[in-house]
Amino acid sequence: MADLGHDGGLLAAKIIGAAAGAWVSLVYLVPASGREAVSRFLTGISCGVMFGGPAGLWLTARLGLTGQLTAVETTLTGAASASLSAWWVLGALVRIANRYGDRSDAS
């Protein structure tokens, strides 16, 4: 069974990092409507919380910082990065799907 207890510090780091990344995403490119703002913010929070740990580990390895940051710092950085990049990645996937998804052969 999964161990879900006593990781309050890491969970808080994920939530704070995800919120910070989502906020920067909104400030960097202002949404067209309130609905888009809420959608982008919740998408950023979700992706930051889900992928914050792995993203932080990947970033520390790529930047050569392995062993120099605490687990909370690694998680906070990863959550912020995942949250910030979530909307951009989803936008790219939508453009790719729109470009290649509706190809019907009219032969």
Secondary structure, DSSP 8 states (H G I E B T S, - for coil): ----SS-HHHHHHHHHHHHHHHHHHHHHS--SSHHHHHHHHHHHHHHHHHHHHHHHHHHHHHTT-TTTS-HHHHHHHHHHHHHHHHHHHHHHHHHHHHHHTT-----
